[in-house]
């Protein structure tokens, strides 16, 4: 069950926004049909998630574990929001940052085979509070595998923040603690 505020739901029939109504980076123009979530809405939601993380995990030293490559931008934005909130909070968060890379996709399809690449020795997470930050939860299999792997190292607490969570019939039922947007079962970029 999610720990933070409810996710913002993008419906299956969401028409999105035409590209000519928004500033789109040139490298995306040829690949996009519509924009589902404008940048400012993402930033506003990220700020809300940062507040949720502060409420739930504030007052602890937390290891922020970024799932690369896709999670990096959301991770950086979330961290910036938390740092800003930290300045004026009585429940500030001491932070350590680490990165891990998981491979479960080939092109745009999940392979079902998850490989962990990089990151410090996971035994450094023993007895620590960890916030895993990911860009998207698709079926949930990858995150379940990572959580199982982390559990072997006995962290004190593990929470997961994801910008996106897909509604898909392939879901294993996993739900992150903090979710930005619940989206239709479509391939997304950005």
Secondary structure as GFF3:
##gff-version 3
##sequence-region A 1 190
A	DSSP	beta_strand	8	9	.	.	.	ID=ss1
A	DSSP	three_ten_helix	19	21	.	.	.	ID=ss2
A	DSSP	alpha_helix	26	29	.	.	.	ID=ss3
A	DSSP	alpha_helix	39	57	.	.	.	ID=ss4
A	DSSP	beta_strand	61	68	.	.	.	ID=ss5
A	DSSP	alpha_helix	72	86	.	.	.	ID=ss6
A	DSSP	beta_strand	94	106	.	.	.	ID=ss7
A	DSSP	beta_strand	109	117	.	.	.	ID=ss8
A	DSSP	three_ten_helix	122	125	.	.	.	ID=ss9
A	DSSP	beta_strand	129	137	.	.	.	ID=ss10
A	DSSP	alpha_helix	141	151	.	.	.	ID=ss11
A	DSSP	beta_strand	157	166	.	.	.	ID=ss12
A	DSSP	beta_strand	178	183	.	.	.	ID=ss13
###
